[in-house]
Amino acid sequence: MLFSLDKLSIDEKKQLLGEVLIPRPIALILTKSGEERYSLSNISFFSIASYEPALLFFLIERKPDGSKKQTWLNIEERIDFSLFFLNETLQQKLHSKIISDQEEWELPQEELNYDKKISPLPILKESYLAFFCEKYQIIEIGDIPNGLILGKIKSIYVDNQFLENSKEINIKNPAELRSIVKIGLNKTISLIEIAHGVSKDPSN
């Protein structure tokens, strides 16, 4: 069957793309909202745009009233942001907040660690893999329009327990990072479980 995207609604396009673009890692975008206030937003439609310069991209939709979401405003105004890959531990803690993409919520201080040697922003506790970035460019696309965020990756954090040698780029087994990926619009699975074919429906 051939699907003509020109004839599909926005929700139908999102459903179709979500079902065929799999697996998709789920990331948590951390930005600063104000003095000692931080916001978190989850996305799964993101990827690497370039190696040199090292860039990633993701889309932020506007609110139903047409205004910009807090994550968009924070990146626009404060430049720095962090991208944490969702793992099994984080998924259990944040289960009710990550059912769908583009959800936003404020993060309590007890969920954060601070290490200026690693990042100017706080680090999400229980994270094994993270990209620390700064705004490269924001492109407004579409009729609405939404924001296509290009971020320059300044550094990448990998928990030492997953490295063969802390001085080399050699992860023992990437699946052991237990990153959570989407295998449809809403169903999720851990990389470590893919071989067993066990998926998780976030409604359960």
C-alpha positions in Angstrom: 0.0 0.0 0.0 1.3 3.5 -0.9 0.6 6.2 1.7 0.6 9.8 0.3 1.6 12.0 3.1 0.0 15.0 1.4 -3.4 13.4 2.1 -2.6 12.5 5.8 -3.4 14.6 8.8 -0.6 15.6 11.2 -1.6 12.9 13.7 -1.7 10.3 10.9 1.8 11.3 9.6 3.1 11.1 13.2 1.6 7.6 13.6 2.9 6.3 10.3 6.4 7.6 10.8 6.4 6.4 14.4 5.5 2.9 13.3 8.2 2.6 10.5 11.1 4.5 11.9 12.3 2.0 14.5 14.0 1.5 16.8 14.3 5.1 18.1 16.2 5.9 21.3 14.4 8.0 23.8 16.2 11.0 25.1 15.6 13.4 28.0 16.5 17.1 27.1 17.5 19.1 30.2 17.5 22.9 30.0 17.7 25.7 32.5 14.4 27.6 33.1 15.6 30.1 35.7 17.7 30.5 38.8 18.2 26.9 40.0 15.2 25.7 38.0 15.5 23.1 35.3 13.1 21.6 32.8 13.1 18.1 31.3 11.5 17.1 28.0 11.4 13.7 26.3 11.9 13.1 22.6 12.5 10.1 20.3 12.7 11.7 16.9 16.3 12.9 16.9 19.6 11.9 15.3 23.1 12.9 14.3 23.2 15.6 11.6 27.0 15.9 11.1 30.3 14.5 12.4 32.3 17.7 11.7 31.1 19.8 13.3 29.5 17.2 15.6 25.8 18.1 15.4 22.6 16.5 16.5 19.0 17.6 15.6 15.5 17.2 17.0 12.2 18.9 16.6 10.2 20.8 19.2 6.5 21.3 18.5 4.7 24.4 19.6 2.0 24.3 22.3 -1.6 23.9 21.2 -2.1 27.7 21.6 0.8 28.3 19.1 3.3 29.5 21.7 6.9 28.1 22.1 7.4 25.4 24.6 9.7 26.0 27.6 12.5 23.8 26.2 12.6 25.8 23.0 12.7 29.1 24.9 15.4 27.8 27.3 17.7 26.7 24.4 17.0 29.9 22.5 17.9 32.1 25.5 20.5 30.2 27.4 22.3 28.1 24.7 23.4 25.1 26.8 21.4 21.9 27.0 22.0 18.3 27.8 20.6 15.1 26.2 20.3 12.0 28.5 19.5 8.6 27.0 16.7 7.0 28.9 17.6 3.7 30.5 15.6 1.2 32.5 16.3 2.8 35.9 15.2 6.3 34.7 12.2 4.8 32.9 10.9 3.3 36.2 11.4 6.7 38.0 9.7 8.7 35.2 7.2 6.2 33.9 4.1 8.4 34.1 5.9 11.3 32.4 7.3 9.6 29.3 4.2 8.0 27.7 4.4 10.4 24.7 7.0 12.6 23.1 7.2 16.3 23.8 6.0 16.2 27.4 7.7 18.8 29.7 8.1 19.0 33.4 10.2 20.7 36.1 12.9 18.6 37.7 13.3 18.5 41.5 16.8 19.2 42.8 17.1 15.8 44.4 17.2 14.2 40.9 20.3 16.2 40.0 24.1 16.0 40.5 26.5 18.9 39.9 30.0 18.7 38.4 31.2 21.7 36.5 34.1 19.7 35.1 31.7 17.6 33.1 28.9 20.1 32.3 27.8 23.7 33.0 24.3 22.1 33.6 23.5 19.6 36.3 23.6 15.9 35.5 20.6 13.7 35.8 21.1 11.0 38.4 21.1 7.4 37.2 22.1 8.4 33.7 24.7 6.2 31.9 25.0 8.0 28.6 24.7 11.7 27.9 25.5 14.4 25.3 26.3 17.9 26.5 25.5 20.4 23.9 25.1 24.1 23.0 22.7 25.7 20.5 24.1 25.8 17.0 21.0 26.9 15.1 17.2 26.9 15.4 15.2 26.6 12.1 11.5 27.3 12.1 9.8 24.9 9.6 6.3 24.2 8.5 3.1 26.3 8.5 2.9 26.4 12.3 6.0 26.7 12.5 7.8 24.2 14.8 11.5 24.4 15.8 14.2 22.2 14.3 17.0 22.4 16.9 20.6 21.9 15.8 22.9 21.4 18.7 26.7 21.2 18.7 27.9 18.3 20.8 30.6 19.5 23.1 31.2 16.3 25.0 29.8 12.8 25.6 29.5 11.1 28.9 29.6 7.3 29.2 29.6 5.7 32.7 33.0 4.1 33.3 31.4 0.7 34.2 30.5 0.2 30.6 34.0 0.9 29.1 36.7 -1.6 28.4 39.3 1.0 29.3 38.5 4.5 30.7 41.1 6.0 28.4 39.8 4.5 25.1 36.7 4.7 23.0 35.5 1.1 23.5 32.2 0.2 25.1 32.1 -3.4 26.2 28.6 -4.1 25.0 26.3 -1.1 24.0 23.2 -3.1 24.9 24.4 -3.2 28.5 23.7 0.6 28.7 20.1 -0.6 28.8 18.9 2.3 26.8 15.2 2.4 26.1 14.0 2.6 22.5 10.7 3.0 20.9 9.5 0.3 18.5 6.3 2.0 17.3 4.5 5.1 18.3 4.3 4.3 22.0 5.7 0.8 22.7 9.1 0.7 24.3 11.8 -1.9 24.8 15.3 -2.0 26.4 18.2 -2.8 24.0 19.1 -5.7 26.3 15.7 -7.2 25.8 15.5 -6.9 22.0 17.0 -10.3 21.5 14.1 -11.7 23.5 11.4 -9.8 21.7 9.9 -8.4 24.9 8.2 -5.1 24.3 6.6 -2.8 26.9 3.3 -0.9 26.4 3.5 2.4 28.4 -0.3 2.1 29.1 0.4 -0.9 31.3 
